[in-house]
């Protein structure tokens, strides 16, 4: 799947949706750093794509970058509110609370 998606990208048909799809495939392959790079590009192309912010937070968390995860989810919540995506807002708020709980238990 990754190879097919990368061929589409290489053909010049770049988009936020394509980058998100590539990132999801990379996450499935546990290639979180590469996935995060594609998510960053998706955000550059469409900063109002709340699902991308949510997935970027997940990648950052899996890479051990809790601060980066929190930043992504906070921004994602703001995007979700602005765009009326209540489900995405709730999901990212839950992830933020879990992250804060884990962080306070470690301290």
C-alpha positions as CSV (number, residue, x, y, z in Angstrom):
1,X,0.0,0.0,0.0
2,X,2.8,2.4,0.9
3,X,4.4,1.9,-2.5
4,X,1.2,2.5,-4.4
5,X,0.6,5.7,-2.5
6,X,4.1,6.9,-3.0
7,X,3.8,6.4,-6.7
8,X,0.8,8.6,-6.7
9,X,2.8,11.2,-4.9
10,X,5.7,10.9,-7.2
11,X,3.4,11.4,-10.2
12,X,2.8,14.9,-8.9
13,X,-0.7,14.5,-7.5
14,X,0.1,15.8,-4.1
15,X,-2.7,16.6,-1.6
16,X,-3.4,16.7,2.1
17,X,-5.7,13.7,1.7
18,X,-2.9,11.7,-0.1
19,X,-0.4,12.7,2.6
20,X,-2.8,11.6,5.3
21,X,-3.3,8.3,3.5
22,X,0.5,7.8,3.2
23,X,0.9,8.6,6.9
24,X,-1.8,6.1,8.0
25,X,-0.1,3.4,6.0
26,X,3.3,4.3,7.5
27,X,1.8,4.2,11.0
28,X,0.5,0.7,10.3
29,X,4.1,-0.2,9.4
30,X,5.2,1.5,12.7
31,X,7.2,4.1,10.7
32,X,6.2,7.0,12.9
33,X,8.8,9.5,12.0
34,X,8.1,9.2,8.3
35,X,4.4,9.3,9.0
36,X,4.9,12.5,11.0
37,X,6.7,14.2,8.1
38,X,3.8,13.4,5.8
39,X,1.4,14.7,8.3
40,X,3.3,17.9,8.7
41,X,3.1,18.4,4.9
42,X,-0.6,17.6,5.0
43,X,-1.0,20.4,7.6
44,X,0.9,22.8,5.5
45,X,-1.4,22.1,2.6
46,X,-4.6,22.1,4.7
47,X,-4.3,23.4,8.3
48,X,-8.0,22.8,8.9
49,X,-7.8,19.0,8.5
50,X,-8.5,18.0,12.1
51,X,-7.9,14.3,11.6
52,X,-4.3,15.1,10.5
53,X,-3.7,17.0,13.8
54,X,-5.0,14.0,15.7
55,X,-2.8,11.5,13.9
56,X,0.2,13.8,14.2
57,X,-0.3,13.8,18.0
58,X,-0.4,10.0,18.0
59,X,2.8,9.8,16.0
60,X,4.5,12.2,18.3
61,X,3.3,10.3,21.4
62,X,4.6,7.0,19.9
63,X,7.9,8.6,19.3
64,X,8.1,9.6,23.0
65,X,7.6,13.3,22.1
66,X,4.9,14.1,24.6
67,X,5.3,17.8,24.3
68,X,4.9,17.5,20.5
69,X,1.9,15.3,20.9
70,X,0.3,17.8,23.3
71,X,1.0,20.7,20.9
72,X,-0.6,18.8,18.0
73,X,-3.7,17.8,20.0
74,X,-4.2,21.3,21.4
75,X,-4.0,22.8,17.9
76,X,-6.2,20.0,16.6
77,X,-8.8,20.8,19.2
78,X,-8.8,24.5,18.1
79,X,-9.1,23.4,14.5
80,X,-12.0,21.0,15.3
81,X,-13.9,23.7,17.2
82,X,-13.4,26.1,14.3
83,X,-14.5,23.6,11.7
84,X,-17.4,22.1,13.9
85,X,-15.8,18.6,14.1
86,X,-17.1,17.8,17.6
87,X,-16.1,14.1,17.4
88,X,-12.5,15.0,16.6
89,X,-12.5,17.6,19.4
90,X,-13.7,15.1,21.9
91,X,-11.2,12.4,20.8
92,X,-8.2,14.8,21.0
93,X,-9.4,16.1,24.4
94,X,-9.4,12.5,25.7
95,X,-5.9,11.9,24.3
96,X,-4.7,15.1,26.0
97,X,-6.1,14.1,29.4
98,X,-4.5,10.6,29.1
99,X,-1.2,12.2,28.2
100,X,-1.5,14.6,31.1
101,X,-2.4,11.8,33.5
102,X,0.6,9.7,32.4
103,X,2.9,12.7,32.7
104,X,1.7,13.5,36.2
105,X,2.1,9.9,37.3
106,X,5.7,9.8,36.1
107,X,6.6,13.0,37.9
